[in-house]
Amino acid sequence: MRVKCVICDKIDTLDDESIIAKRLRNRPIHTYMCSDCHDRIRDKTNARIETGNFRLYRSRPDKDEW
């Protein structure tokens, strides 16, 4: 299966029976990101976390849980 990275437009080939290929085929909302872009985003996020200026905003819990 040929896939294209959503960030850098690099075209990769995945095995048709791999889990990633099955997810992309069965759930069109999922997108593919190459390992280079994934690693770059991970490294930059970790660097931002280390500075202390990073806030992770999550959805508010239901009122029943409070």
Distance bins in CASP14 RR format, pairs under 12 A and 6 or more apart:
PFRMAT RR
TARGET T0000
AUTHOR 0000-0000-0000
RMODE 2
METHOD distances of the structure
MODEL  1
1 11 0 0 0 0 0 1 0 0 0 0 0
1 12 0 0 0 0 1 0 0 0 0 0 0
1 13 1 0 0 1 0 0 0 0 0 0 0
1 14 1 0 1 0 0 0 0 0 0 0 0
1 15 1 0 0 1 0 0 0 0 0 0 0
1 16 1 0 1 0 0 0 0 0 0 0 0
1 17 0 0 0 0 1 0 0 0 0 0 0
1 18 0 0 0 0 1 0 0 0 0 0 0
1 19 0 0 0 0 0 1 0 0 0 0 0
1 20 0 0 0 0 1 0 0 0 0 0 0
1 21 1 0 1 0 0 0 0 0 0 0 0
1 22 0 0 0 0 1 0 0 0 0 0 0
1 23 0 0 0 0 0 1 0 0 0 0 0
1 24 1 0 0 1 0 0 0 0 0 0 0
1 25 1 0 0 1 0 0 0 0 0 0 0
1 32 0 0 0 0 1 0 0 0 0 0 0
2 10 0 0 0 0 0 1 0 0 0 0 0
2 11 1 0 0 1 0 0 0 0 0 0 0
2 12 1 0 0 1 0 0 0 0 0 0 0
2 13 1 0 1 0 0 0 0 0 0 0 0
2 14 1 0 0 1 0 0 0 0 0 0 0
2 15 0 0 0 0 0 1 0 0 0 0 0
2 16 0 0 0 0 0 1 0 0 0 0 0
2 21 0 0 0 0 0 1 0 0 0 0 0
2 24 0 0 0 0 0 1 0 0 0 0 0
2 32 0 0 0 0 0 1 0 0 0 0 0
3 9 0 0 0 0 0 1 0 0 0 0 0
3 10 0 0 0 0 1 0 0 0 0 0 0
3 11 1 0 0 1 0 0 0 0 0 0 0
3 12 1 0 1 0 0 0 0 0 0 0 0
3 13 1 0 0 1 0 0 0 0 0 0 0
3 14 1 0 1 0 0 0 0 0 0 0 0
3 15 0 0 0 0 0 1 0 0 0 0 0
3 16 0 0 0 0 0 1 0 0 0 0 0
3 18 0 0 0 0 0 1 0 0 0 0 0
3 20 0 0 0 0 1 0 0 0 0 0 0
3 21 1 0 0 1 0 0 0 0 0 0 0
3 23 0 0 0 0 0 1 0 0 0 0 0
3 24 1 0 0 1 0 0 0 0 0 0 0
3 25 0 0 0 0 0 1 0 0 0 0 0
3 30 0 0 0 0 0 1 0 0 0 0 0
3 31 0 0 0 0 1 0 0 0 0 0 0
3 32 1 0 1 0 0 0 0 0 0 0 0
3 33 0 0 0 0 1 0 0 0 0 0 0
3 34 0 0 0 0 1 0 0 0 0 0 0
3 35 0 0 0 0 0 1 0 0 0 0 0
4 10 1 0 0 1 0 0 0 0 0 0 0
4 11 1 0 1 0 0 0 0 0 0 0 0
4 12 1 0 0 1 0 0 0 0 0 0 0
4 13 0 0 0 0 0 1 0 0 0 0 0
4 14 0 0 0 0 0 1 0 0 0 0 0
4 24 0 0 0 0 0 1 0 0 0 0 0
4 31 0 0 0 0 1 0 0 0 0 0 0
4 32 1 0 0 1 0 0 0 0 0 0 0
4 33 0 0 0 0 0 1 0 0 0 0 0
4 34 0 0 0 0 1 0 0 0 0 0 0
4 37 0 0 0 0 0 1 0 0 0 0 0
5 11 1 0 0 1 0 0 0 0 0 0 0
5 12 1 0 0 1 0 0 0 0 0 0 0
5 14 0 0 0 0 0 1 0 0 0 0 0
5 31 0 0 0 0 1 0 0 0 0 0 0
5 32 1 0 0 1 0 0 0 0 0 0 0
5 33 1 0 1 0 0 0 0 0 0 0 0
5 34 1 0 1 0 0 0 0 0 0 0 0
5 35 0 0 0 0 1 0 0 0 0 0 0
5 36 0 0 0 0 1 0 0 0 0 0 0
5 37 1 0 1 0 0 0 0 0 0 0 0
5 38 0 0 0 0 1 0 0 0 0 0 0
5 40 0 0 0 0 0 1 0 0 0 0 0
5 41 0 0 0 0 0 1 0 0 0 0 0
6 12 0 0 0 0 0 1 0 0 0 0 0
6 24 0 0 0 0 0 1 0 0 0 0 0
6 30 0 0 0 0 0 1 0 0 0 0 0
6 31 1 0 1 0 0 0 0 0 0 0 0
6 32 1 0 0 1 0 0 0 0 0 0 0
6 33 1 0 0 1 0 0 0 0 0 0 0
6 34 0 0 0 0 1 0 0 0 0 0 0
6 37 0 0 0 0 1 0 0 0 0 0 0
6 38 0 0 0 0 0 1 0 0 0 0 0
6 41 0 0 0 0 0 1 0 0 0 0 0
7 31 0 0 0 0 1 0 0 0 0 0 0
7 32 0 0 0 0 1 0 0 0 0 0 0
7 33 1 0 0 1 0 0 0 0 0 0 0
7 34 1 0 0 1 0 0 0 0 0 0 0
7 35 0 0 0 0 0 1 0 0 0 0 0
7 36 0 0 0 0 1 0 0 0 0 0 0
7 37 1 0 1 0 0 0 0 0 0 0 0
7 38 0 0 0 0 1 0 0 0 0 0 0
7 39 0 0 0 0 0 1 0 0 0 0 0
7 40 0 0 0 0 1 0 0 0 0 0 0
7 41 0 0 0 0 1 0 0 0 0 0 0
8 32 0 0 0 0 0 1 0 0 0 0 0
8 33 0 0 0 0 1 0 0 0 0 0 0
8 34 1 0 0 1 0 0 0 0 0 0 0
8 35 0 0 0 0 0 1 0 0 0 0 0
8 36 1 0 0 1 0 0 0 0 0 0 0
8 37 1 0 1 0 0 0 0 0 0 0 0
8 38 0 0 0 0 0 1 0 0 0 0 0
8 40 0 0 0 0 1 0 0 0 0 0 0
8 41 0 0 0 0 0 1 0 0 0 0 0
9 32 0 0 0 0 0 1 0 0 0 0 0
9 33 0 0 0 0 0 1 0 0 0 0 0
9 34 0 0 0 0 1 0 0 0 0 0 0
9 37 0 0 0 0 0 1 0 0 0 0 0
10 32 0 0 0 0 1 0 0 0 0 0 0
10 33 0 0 0 0 1 0 0 0 0 0 0
10 34 1 0 1 0 0 0 0 0 0 0 0
10 35 0 0 0 0 1 0 0 0 0 0 0
10 36 1 0 0 1 0 0 0 0 0 0 0
10 37 0 0 0 0 1 0 0 0 0 0 0
10 38 0 0 0 0 0 1 0 0 0 0 0
11 32 0 0 0 0 1 0 0 0 0 0 0
11 34 0 0 0 0 1 0 0 0 0 0 0
12 18 0 0 0 0 0 1 0 0 0 0 0
12 20 0 0 0 0 1 0 0 0 0 0 0
12 21 0 0 0 0 0 1 0 0 0 0 0
12 24 0 0 0 0 0 1 0 0 0 0 0
12 32 1 0 0 1 0 0 0 0 0 0 0
12 33 0 0 0 0 0 1 0 0 0 0 0
12 34 1 0 1 0 0 0 0 0 0 0 0
12 35 0 0 0 0 1 0 0 0 0 0 0
12 36 0 0 0 0 0 1 0 0 0 0 0
12 37 0 0 0 0 0 1 0 0 0 0 0
12 38 0 0 0 0 0 1 0 0 0 0 0
13 20 0 0 0 0 0 1 0 0 0 0 0
13 21 0 0 0 0 1 0 0 0 0 0 0
13 32 0 0 0 0 0 1 0 0 0 0 0
13 34 0 0 0 0 0 1 0 0 0 0 0
14 20 1 0 1 0 0 0 0 0 0 0 0
14 21 1 0 1 0 0 0 0 0 0 0 0
14 22 0 0 0 0 1 0 0 0 0 0 0
14 23 0 0 0 0 0 1 0 0 0 0 0
14 24 1 0 0 1 0 0 0 0 0 0 0
14 25 0 0 0 0 0 1 0 0 0 0 0
14 32 0 0 0 0 1 0 0 0 0 0 0
14 34 0 0 0 0 0 1 0 0 0 0 0
14 35 0 0 0 0 0 1 0 0 0 0 0
15 21 1 0 0 1 0 0 0 0 0 0 0
15 22 0 0 0 0 0 1 0 0 0 0 0
15 24 0 0 0 0 0 1 0 0 0 0 0
16 22 0 0 0 0 1 0 0 0 0 0 0
16 24 0 0 0 0 0 1 0 0 0 0 0
16 25 0 0 0 0 1 0 0 0 0 0 0
17 25 0 0 0 0 0 1 0 0 0 0 0
18 24 0 0 0 0 1 0 0 0 0 0 0
18 25 0 0 0 0 0 1 0 0 0 0 0
18 32 0 0 0 0 0 1 0 0 0 0 0
19 25 0 0 0 0 0 1 0 0 0 0 0
19 26 0 0 0 0 0 1 0 0 0 0 0
19 27 0 0 0 0 0 1 0 0 0 0 0
19 30 0 0 0 0 0 1 0 0 0 0 0
20 26 0 0 0 0 0 1 0 0 0 0 0
20 27 0 0 0 0 0 1 0 0 0 0 0
20 30 0 0 0 0 1 0 0 0 0 0 0
20 31 0 0 0 0 0 1 0 0 0 0 0
20 32 1 0 0 1 0 0 0 0 0 0 0
20 33 0 0 0 0 0 1 0 0 0 0 0
20 34 0 0 0 0 0 1 0 0 0 0 0
20 35 0 0 0 0 0 1 0 0 0 0 0
20 38 0 0 0 0 0 1 0 0 0 0 0
21 27 0 0 0 0 0 1 0 0 0 0 0
21 30 0 0 0 0 0 1 0 0 0 0 0
21 32 0 0 0 0 1 0 0 0 0 0 0
22 30 0 0 0 0 0 1 0 0 0 0 0
23 29 0 0 0 0 1 0 0 0 0 0 0
23 30 1 0 1 0 0 0 0 0 0 0 0
23 31 0 0 0 0 0 1 0 0 0 0 0
23 32 0 0 0 0 1 0 0 0 0 0 0
24 30 1 0 1 0 0 0 0 0 0 0 0
24 31 1 0 0 1 0 0 0 0 0 0 0
24 32 1 0 0 1 0 0 0 0 0 0 0
24 33 0 0 0 0 0 1 0 0 0 0 0
25 32 0 0 0 0 0 1 0 0 0 0 0
31 37 0 0 0 0 0 1 0 0 0 0 0
31 38 0 0 0 0 0 1 0 0 0 0 0
32 38 0 0 0 0 1 0 0 0 0 0 0
33 39 0 0 0 0 1 0 0 0 0 0 0
33 40 0 0 0 0 1 0 0 0 0 0 0
33 41 1 0 0 1 0 0 0 0 0 0 0
33 42 0 0 0 0 0 1 0 0 0 0 0
34 40 0 0 0 0 1 0 0 0 0 0 0
34 41 0 0 0 0 0 1 0 0 0 0 0
35 41 0 0 0 0 0 1 0 0 0 0 0
35 42 0 0 0 0 0 1 0 0 0 0 0
36 42 0 0 0 0 0 1 0 0 0 0 0
36 43 0 0 0 0 0 1 0 0 0 0 0
37 43 0 0 0 0 0 1 0 0 0 0 0
37 44 0 0 0 0 0 1 0 0 0 0 0
38 44 0 0 0 0 0 1 0 0 0 0 0
38 45 0 0 0 0 0 1 0 0 0 0 0
39 45 0 0 0 0 0 1 0 0 0 0 0
39 46 0 0 0 0 0 1 0 0 0 0 0
40 46 0 0 0 0 0 1 0 0 0 0 0
40 47 0 0 0 0 0 1 0 0 0 0 0
41 47 0 0 0 0 0 1 0 0 0 0 0
41 48 0 0 0 0 0 1 0 0 0 0 0
42 48 0 0 0 0 0 1 0 0 0 0 0
42 49 0 0 0 0 0 1 0 0 0 0 0
43 49 0 0 0 0 0 1 0 0 0 0 0
43 50 0 0 0 0 0 1 0 0 0 0 0
44 50 0 0 0 0 0 1 0 0 0 0 0
44 51 0 0 0 0 0 1 0 0 0 0 0
44 54 0 0 0 0 0 1 0 0 0 0 0
45 51 0 0 0 0 0 1 0 0 0 0 0
45 54 1 0 0 1 0 0 0 0 0 0 0
45 56 0 0 0 0 1 0 0 0 0 0 0
46 52 0 0 0 0 0 1 0 0 0 0 0
46 54 0 0 0 0 1 0 0 0 0 0 0
47 53 0 0 0 0 0 1 0 0 0 0 0
47 54 0 0 0 0 1 0 0 0 0 0 0
48 54 1 0 1 0 0 0 0 0 0 0 0
48 55 0 0 0 0 1 0 0 0 0 0 0
48 56 0 0 0 0 0 1 0 0 0 0 0
49 55 0 0 0 0 1 0 0 0 0 0 0
49 56 0 0 0 0 1 0 0 0 0 0 0
59 65 0 0 0 0 0 1 0 0 0 0 0
60 66 0 0 0 0 1 0 0 0 0 0 0
END
